[in-house]
Amino acid sequence: MTPIVEAESIPVQPLLPGPIYEEAWRATEGKRFSAGIWYFISPMGDRFGRQMNPESVRPEVAVEFLYRIGVKAVSFHYPREFGPDNEEAWRALLTERKMGITSIAADVFSDKVFRFGGPASHMEEIRELSTRLKIEAQLLCAKYGCAFQTDWAGRDGFEGYLLYEPEVQWEWTRQHYVRILRSVEGRVGIAIEFKPYDAPEHAVIKTVEDALAMCEEVESAIRDQIVTEVRQELGPETPTQRFAEEVARRWQPYENRMGVNIEDAHVYLAGRKVSEAVRKCLRRGRLFLRHENDSEGRIDNDLLFGSVHFWDALESSLLLREASWNGVHEPDLFPQRDDPLKAYVACVNAINFFDALAVKLLEGEGPERLQSLRRSKRASELHDLLTRVVAGGVDYPRIDLTVVDRFRREMGIA
């Protein structure tokens, strides 16, 4: 497959698997941990420079590290991180390590052609280009067994006055998702990563409510299309039961294929709570992915999970534990001044730590105690309980950060 935009895929070299770190594997067992390749590799730049972190590593080294600590899957952007130039190299690396792919997400924001947006651009040819790129990525997701393609709209949005039509941009985005899902007949879903703003002041899909509404609208639109197609194919004389059965058969692959990826820093940009977003997505069965991170709420700097919003991290972890959620944990980081390998390990540890606190809160009469406090709304009593639980400490699966130093020495990159 040749990508539509002019973009060379990053070089990936062969690398035989080394010994696993058993103590780290014990810490990653029992949860579905994944990692985005983009925050490990060089160049990891931002708007100030192409190369911000001298501790970033080569792509194959990043995968080797993830393998050694027990992470079972990786995510990519298409076509630069994962594309025709390096697909076979990636396939070999991952196959040798029995690792999978969580998502191959089309990059419709980095190339200069997307400066006015992608799926919601005012230029029809750019909207079409974006959709075709997303379809290419969706086909790759199907090829490699991904459950969904993570979708962050990037530059899509609006600002100023009199220049944009937000409701039209919403409709373009909805049509875009319909085409992507239908391109693979529902075999791969979409996880919408909402964000209040980025390049434009206002994103098209700003909030969890926007994302959930879009999910429902897309699935409804596909069902309407299927009804029309069945009616045209079977004719008006078809018995009602036969008609309904055929619609149900064709609709089944698309049901609940639209979902949400909650990235914590995006929630905090809007002054909202992650736990609220988690509740709403769990209630509707649409929480596909968690991008655990943090921020102070002014910029999307992808800090370590729970490093700013401790109690919100605890509540969101408690909700996942109460719901027996078995989705993917993929901390999304931008460690400009930190070792990216240690930053990832720290986030894995934080996820396990907050989950262990949640388990402790649910021990014995814990559920009844929490329900009683939720009914009474006594903040003082709740705070007393939480601080005592935290002060009491918990045992949790943890990877010592020195494993990164060991890995760097063994790979000759210390």
C-alpha positions as CSV (number, residue, x, y, z in Angstrom):
1,M,0.0,0.0,0.0
2,T,1.4,3.4,-1.0
3,P,0.3,6.3,1.2
4,I,-1.3,9.3,-0.3
5,V,0.8,12.0,1.3
6,E,4.5,12.4,0.7
7,A,6.0,10.9,3.9
8,E,8.8,8.5,4.4
9,S,8.3,6.0,7.1
10,I,10.9,6.1,9.9
11,P,13.7,3.5,9.5
12,V,13.4,0.4,11.7
13,Q,16.3,-2.0,12.0
14,P,16.2,-5.8,12.9
15,L,16.9,-6.6,16.6
16,L,16.8,-10.0,18.2
17,P,14.9,-10.3,21.4
18,G,16.9,-10.2,24.6
19,P,16.1,-11.6,28.1
20,I,12.9,-10.5,29.7
21,Y,12.9,-8.8,33.1
22,E,10.8,-11.2,35.1
23,E,10.1,-8.7,38.0
24,A,8.8,-6.2,35.5
25,W,6.6,-8.8,33.8
26,R,5.0,-9.6,37.1
27,A,4.0,-5.9,37.3
28,T,2.4,-5.8,33.9
29,E,0.4,-9.0,34.2
30,G,-3.3,-8.8,34.6
31,K,-3.8,-5.6,32.7
32,R,-3.8,-4.7,29.0
33,F,-0.8,-2.3,28.8
34,S,0.1,-0.7,25.5
35,A,2.4,2.2,24.5
36,G,2.5,4.8,21.8
37,I,5.8,4.5,19.9
38,W,5.9,8.3,19.4
39,Y,7.0,9.3,22.9
40,F,10.0,7.0,22.9
41,I,11.7,7.7,19.6
42,S,13.9,10.3,18.0
43,P,13.1,13.0,17.0
44,M,10.7,13.8,19.8
45,G,10.2,17.4,19.1
46,D,7.6,20.1,19.7
47,R,6.9,23.6,18.3
48,F,10.3,24.8,19.7
49,G,12.5,22.3,18.0
50,R,12.8,19.0,16.1
51,Q,14.9,17.3,18.8
52,M,14.0,18.0,22.4
53,N,15.0,14.9,24.2
54,P,18.5,13.4,23.9
55,E,17.3,10.3,25.8
56,S,14.9,9.2,23.1
57,V,15.8,5.9,21.5
58,R,15.6,4.1,18.1
59,P,12.2,2.5,17.3
60,E,13.5,-1.1,17.5
61,V,15.1,-0.3,20.9
62,A,11.8,1.1,22.2
63,V,10.0,-2.1,21.3
64,E,12.7,-4.2,22.8
65,F,12.4,-2.3,26.1
66,L,8.6,-2.7,26.1
67,Y,9.0,-6.4,25.4
68,R,11.4,-6.9,28.3
69,I,9.1,-5.3,30.8
70,G,6.1,-7.3,29.6
71,V,4.1,-4.7,27.6
72,K,2.1,-6.7,25.0
73,A,1.1,-4.1,22.4
74,V,2.2,-0.9,20.7
75,S,0.4,1.9,18.8
76,F,1.5,3.9,15.8
77,H,0.7,6.7,13.5
78,Y,0.4,6.1,9.7
79,P,2.3,6.5,7.5
80,R,5.4,8.0,9.2
81,E,5.8,5.6,12.2
82,F,4.2,2.7,10.5
83,G,4.0,2.6,6.7
84,P,5.1,0.8,3.5
85,D,8.8,1.5,4.1
86,N,8.9,-0.2,7.4
87,E,5.9,-2.5,7.7
88,E,7.8,-5.7,7.3
89,A,10.5,-4.6,9.8
90,W,7.8,-3.8,12.4
91,R,6.0,-7.1,11.6
92,A,9.3,-9.1,12.3
93,L,10.1,-7.2,15.5
94,L,6.6,-7.7,16.9
95,T,6.2,-11.3,15.8
96,E,9.5,-12.3,17.3
97,R,8.3,-10.9,20.6
98,K,4.7,-12.1,20.4
99,M,3.5,-8.5,20.6
100,G,0.5,-7.0,19.0
101,I,-0.7,-3.6,17.7
102,T,-3.4,-1.6,19.6
103,S,-4.0,1.0,16.9
104,I,-2.6,2.4,13.7
105,A,-3.9,5.9,13.6
106,A,-3.7,8.0,10.5
107,D,-1.8,11.2,10.9
108,V,-4.0,13.9,9.4
109,F,-2.4,16.8,11.3
110,S,1.4,16.9,10.8
111,D,1.6,17.5,7.0
112,K,1.4,21.1,5.8
113,V,-1.6,20.3,3.7
114,F,-3.6,19.9,6.9
115,R,-3.0,23.4,8.2
116,F,-6.7,24.2,7.8
117,G,-7.7,20.8,9.3
118,G,-8.3,17.4,8.0
119,P,-11.8,15.7,8.1
120,A,-13.4,19.1,8.9
121,S,-11.3,21.3,6.6
122,H,-13.3,23.8,4.4
123,M,-11.4,22.3,1.4
124,E,-13.2,19.3,0.0
125,E,-10.0,17.8,-1.5
126,I,-8.4,17.9,2.0
127,R,-11.4,16.3,3.6
128,E,-11.3,13.5,1.0
129,L,-7.5,13.1,1.5
130,S,-8.1,12.8,5.2
131,T,-10.8,10.2,4.8
132,R,-8.7,8.1,2.4
133,L,-5.8,8.2,4.8
134,K,-8.0,7.1,7.6
135,I,-9.4,4.3,5.5
136,E,-5.9,3.1,4.6
137,A,-5.1,3.1,8.3
138,Q,-8.3,1.3,9.1
139,L,-7.4,-1.4,6.6
140,L,-4.1,-1.9,8.3
141,C,-5.8,-2.1,11.6
142,A,-8.0,-4.9,10.2
143,K,-4.9,-6.6,8.8
144,Y,-3.2,-6.7,12.2
145,G,-6.2,-7.5,14.4
146,C,-6.7,-4.1,16.0
147,A,-10.1,-3.6,17.7
148,F,-10.1,0.1,16.8
149,Q,-8.3,3.0,15.3
150,T,-7.6,5.8,17.8
151,D,-8.8,9.0,16.2
152,W,-7.6,12.5,17.4
153,A,-8.8,15.1,14.9
154,G,-5.7,17.3,15.4
155,R,-6.1,20.6,13.6
156,D,-9.9,20.3,13.0
157,G,-11.9,23.1,14.5
158,F,-12.8,26.8,14.3
159,E,-11.9,30.2,15.7
160,G,-12.8,33.9,15.2
161,Y,-16.2,35.0,13.8
162,L,-18.1,34.7,10.5
163,L,-15.5,32.4,8.9
164,Y,-16.5,28.9,10.1
165,E,-19.7,26.8,10.3
166,P,-19.3,24.5,13.3
167,E,-22.4,22.5,12.6
168,V,-21.3,21.9,9.0
169,Q,-17.9,20.7,10.3
170,W,-19.7,18.3,12.7
171,E,-21.6,16.9,9.7
172,W,-18.4,16.4,7.7
173,T,-16.8,14.6,10.6
174,R,-19.8,12.3,11.0
175,Q,-19.8,11.4,7.3
176,H,-16.0,10.8,7.6
177,Y,-16.5,8.3,10.4
178,V,-19.3,6.5,8.5
179,R,-17.1,6.0,5.5
180,I,-14.2,4.7,7.6
181,L,-16.4,2.1,9.5
182,R,-18.0,0.9,6.3
183,S,-14.7,0.6,4.5
184,V,-13.9,-2.5,6.7
185,E,-17.6,-3.6,7.2
186,G,-17.3,-2.9,10.9
187,R,-14.4,-5.2,11.5
188,V,-12.5,-2.4,13.2
189,G,-14.0,0.3,15.4
190,I,-13.0,3.9,16.1
191,A,-12.0,5.4,19.5
192,I,-12.6,9.1,19.4
193,E,-10.0,11.1,21.3
194,F,-11.8,14.3,22.2
195,K,-10.0,17.6,23.0
196,P,-11.4,21.1,23.7
197,Y,-8.8,22.9,21.6
198,D,-5.4,22.7,20.0
199,A,-4.3,24.5,17.0
200,P,-7.8,26.2,16.6
201,E,-9.4,27.7,19.7
202,H,-12.4,25.3,19.4
203,A,-12.2,21.7,18.3
204,V,-15.0,20.0,16.5
205,I,-15.3,17.2,19.2
206,K,-14.5,19.1,22.4
207,T,-15.9,17.0,25.2
208,V,-16.9,13.5,26.3
209,E,-20.5,14.5,25.6
210,D,-19.5,15.5,22.0
211,A,-17.7,12.2,21.5
212,L,-20.6,10.1,22.8
213,A,-23.1,12.0,20.7
214,M,-20.9,11.5,17.6
215,C,-20.7,7.8,18.4
216,E,-24.4,7.5,18.5
217,E,-25.0,9.6,15.4
218,V,-22.5,7.6,13.3
219,E,-24.0,4.3,14.2
220,S,-27.5,5.6,13.6
221,A,-26.4,6.9,10.2
222,I,-25.0,3.5,9.2
223,R,-28.1,1.7,10.4
224,D,-30.2,4.1,8.3
225,Q,-28.0,3.3,5.3
226,I,-28.4,-0.4,5.9
227,V,-32.2,-0.1,6.1
228,T,-32.3,1.8,2.8
229,E,-30.0,-0.8,1.1
230,V,-32.0,-3.8,2.3
231,R,-35.3,-2.1,1.2
232,Q,-33.8,-1.5,-2.3
233,E,-32.5,-5.0,-2.6
234,L,-35.4,-7.0,-1.2
235,G,-38.2,-4.8,-2.6
236,P,-41.4,-3.5,-1.0
237,E,-43.2,-6.8,-0.9
238,T,-40.7,-8.5,1.5
239,P,-42.4,-9.7,4.7
240,T,-41.6,-7.6,7.7
241,Q,-39.9,-10.3,9.7
242,R,-37.6,-11.2,6.8
243,F,-36.8,-7.5,6.3
244,A,-36.0,-7.0,10.0
245,E,-33.8,-10.1,10.2
246,E,-31.8,-9.0,7.2
247,V,-31.3,-5.5,8.6
248,A,-30.2,-7.0,12.0
249,R,-27.8,-9.4,10.2
250,R,-26.1,-6.6,8.3
251,W,-26.1,-4.1,11.2
252,Q,-24.6,-6.5,13.8
253,P,-20.9,-5.9,12.8
254,Y,-21.3,-2.2,13.3
255,E,-23.1,-2.2,16.6
256,N,-21.0,-0.6,19.4
257,R,-18.0,-0.1,17.1
258,M,-17.8,3.6,17.9
259,G,-16.1,4.4,21.2
260,V,-14.1,6.9,23.2
261,N,-10.4,7.3,24.2
262,I,-10.2,9.4,27.3
263,E,-6.9,11.3,27.5
264,D,-6.7,12.9,31.0
265,A,-4.8,16.1,29.9
266,H,-7.5,16.8,27.3
267,V,-10.2,16.7,30.0
268,Y,-8.3,19.1,32.2
269,L,-7.9,21.6,29.4
270,A,-11.6,22.1,29.7
271,G,-11.6,22.3,33.5
272,R,-13.4,19.0,33.8
273,K,-12.9,15.8,35.7
274,V,-11.7,12.6,34.2
275,S,-13.8,10.6,36.6
276,E,-16.9,12.2,35.1
277,A,-15.9,11.3,31.6
278,V,-15.1,7.7,32.8
279,R,-18.6,7.4,34.4
280,K,-20.3,8.6,31.2
281,C,-18.4,6.3,28.9
282,L,-18.8,3.2,31.1
283,R,-22.5,3.8,31.4
284,R,-22.8,3.7,27.7
285,G,-20.4,0.9,27.1
286,R,-18.1,3.0,25.0
287,L,-14.8,3.3,26.9
288,F,-12.4,1.7,24.5
289,L,-9.1,3.1,25.6
290,R,-7.4,5.1,28.4
291,H,-4.6,7.6,27.7
292,E,-3.6,8.1,31.3
293,N,-1.6,11.2,31.9
294,D,-2.0,14.6,33.6
295,S,-1.7,18.4,33.3
296,E,-2.4,21.5,35.3
297,G,-5.1,22.3,32.8
298,R,-3.5,25.1,30.8
299,I,-1.5,23.2,28.1
300,D,-1.5,19.6,26.9
301,N,1.9,18.7,28.3
302,D,1.1,15.1,29.0
303,L,2.5,14.8,32.6
304,L,2.8,11.6,34.6
305,F,-0.5,10.0,35.6
306,G,-1.8,11.3,38.9
307,S,1.1,13.7,39.4
308,V,-1.3,16.7,39.6
309,H,-4.9,15.4,40.0
310,F,-4.3,12.7,42.6
311,W,-7.9,12.3,43.8
312,D,-9.3,12.3,40.3
313,A,-6.9,9.6,39.3
314,L,-8.0,7.6,42.3
315,E,-11.7,8.0,41.5
316,S,-11.3,7.2,37.9
317,S,-9.3,4.0,38.9
318,L,-12.0,3.1,41.4
319,L,-14.7,3.4,38.7
320,L,-12.8,1.1,36.4
321,R,-12.3,-1.4,39.2
322,E,-16.0,-1.3,40.2
323,A,-17.0,-1.9,36.5
324,S,-14.4,-4.7,36.0
325,W,-13.2,-2.8,33.0
326,N,-10.8,-4.8,30.8
327,G,-9.9,-2.2,28.2
328,V,-6.4,-0.9,27.2
329,H,-4.2,1.3,29.4
330,E,-1.9,3.3,27.1
331,P,-0.3,6.2,29.0
332,D,0.3,9.1,26.6
333,L,3.4,11.0,27.6
334,F,5.5,13.9,26.4
335,P,8.6,13.6,28.6
336,Q,10.6,16.7,27.3
337,R,12.9,16.8,30.4
338,D,12.7,13.2,31.5
339,D,13.9,9.8,30.4
340,P,11.0,8.6,28.3
341,L,11.6,5.0,29.3
342,K,11.4,5.9,33.0
343,A,8.4,8.1,32.4
344,Y,6.5,5.2,30.9
345,V,7.5,2.9,33.8
346,A,6.4,5.5,36.3
347,C,3.0,5.7,34.6
348,V,2.6,1.9,34.7
349,N,3.5,2.0,38.4
350,A,1.0,4.8,39.0
351,I,-1.8,2.9,37.2
352,N,-1.1,-0.1,39.4
353,F,-0.8,2.1,42.5
354,F,-4.2,3.8,42.1
355,D,-5.8,0.5,41.2
356,A,-4.4,-1.0,44.4
357,L,-5.9,1.9,46.4
358,A,-9.2,1.3,44.7
359,V,-9.1,-2.4,45.7
360,K,-8.3,-1.4,49.3
361,L,-11.3,1.0,49.3
362,L,-13.5,-1.9,48.1
363,E,-12.3,-4.4,50.7
364,G,-14.8,-5.8,53.3
365,E,-17.5,-3.3,54.0
366,G,-15.8,-0.8,51.7
367,P,-18.6,-0.7,49.0
368,E,-21.3,-0.1,51.6
369,R,-19.2,2.6,53.3
370,L,-18.7,4.4,49.9
371,Q,-22.3,4.2,49.1
372,S,-23.2,5.6,52.4
373,L,-20.8,8.5,51.9
374,R,-22.2,9.1,48.4
375,R,-25.7,9.4,49.8
376,S,-24.7,11.6,52.7
377,K,-22.4,13.9,50.7
378,R,-20.3,14.4,53.8
379,A,-17.0,15.6,52.3
380,S,-15.2,15.7,55.6
381,E,-16.0,12.0,56.4
382,L,-15.0,11.0,52.9
383,H,-11.7,12.9,53.0
384,D,-10.9,11.3,56.4
385,L,-11.5,7.9,54.9
386,L,-9.4,8.5,51.9
387,T,-6.4,10.0,53.7
388,R,-6.4,7.1,56.2
389,V,-6.4,4.6,53.3
390,V,-3.6,6.4,51.5
391,A,-1.6,6.8,54.8
392,G,-2.0,3.1,55.5
393,G,-0.2,2.3,52.3
394,V,-0.8,-0.5,49.8
395,D,1.2,-3.2,48.2
396,Y,1.1,-3.0,44.4
397,P,2.9,-4.4,41.4
398,R,5.8,-2.1,40.8
399,I,8.7,-1.9,38.3
400,D,11.9,-0.4,39.8
401,L,13.1,2.5,37.8
402,T,16.6,1.1,37.9
403,V,15.4,-1.5,35.3
404,V,15.7,1.3,32.8
405,D,19.4,2.0,33.8
406,R,20.0,-1.7,33.4
407,F,18.4,-1.8,30.0
408,R,20.4,1.2,28.8
409,R,23.7,-0.4,29.9
410,E,22.9,-3.7,28.3
411,M,21.9,-2.0,25.0
412,G,25.0,0.3,25.1
413,I,22.9,3.5,25.3
414,A,23.5,4.4,28.9
